[in-house]
């Protein structure tokens, strides 16, 4: 398949939304309230401030708004999946309620990457394996293009006192210009880098940011969250927050990050290191 002809600095974010129902019990009586929330405001503000156009599809609108062809996906230089489980893509209403075929969005995303697109999965309770293994991406075709091997069970590593990420490939363009140590994170998904991938940053001595080049495209896995609760306010308000995401999207798209004022950051060549990463399948901390 020939490489996609992608457009500019435009990205698609899928996920980062949820509904909450709360039961209020007041003595004999109780009542229920409902709310809708999104967790991507800081991320979208940060990347838009560095010249990116970004569209957002909340979890509950995937079936209605997700692109249905390679041509429609090709308008995006990169696609970001964040805190949206695989069942949201696999079990559309036509299939789940009526037993009828429906679009294979994960298969389409895989084809998009192999044809030259950029894909990023950001960690969370419904990313990678996820809480109680319910995100389930290790059992999907998207596992073929992500640069990591995922657990089959709950992969969360909760770190309530905070752990500080550390860059281990400082010359890579994604982390170029960022300090070696970042503000603390409060948790992440446990991942194992696949052969041929590169680990650019670690957290608690485990892979945090991993990249690979499947087919004609590029793919990245970021094991923690892009906002609370795993990414606390100190992280999202950190001066390097916007540069991290913009440079990551730029690498996925094969482009440099111009910075907030339009001045390009140096894109320094990659260095590869081979490290054996232990995968602690018993860790649910």
Secondary structure, DSSP 4 states (H G I P E B T S, - for coil): -PPP---TTEEEEEE-EEEEEEEEEETTEEEEEEEEEES-HHHHHHHHTTT-EEEEE-GGGHHHHS--SHHHHTT-SEEEEES--HHHHH--HHHHHH------HHHHHHHHHHTT-EEEEE-STTSSS-GGG-S-GGGSGGGGTSSEEE-SS--EEEEEEEEEEEES-TTSTTTTTS-SEEEEEEEEE-EEEPTT-EEEEEETTEEEEEEE--TTSEEEEE-S-SSTTTS-HHHHTSTTHHHHHHHHHHHHHT-----TTSPPPP-PPP-----PPP--TT---
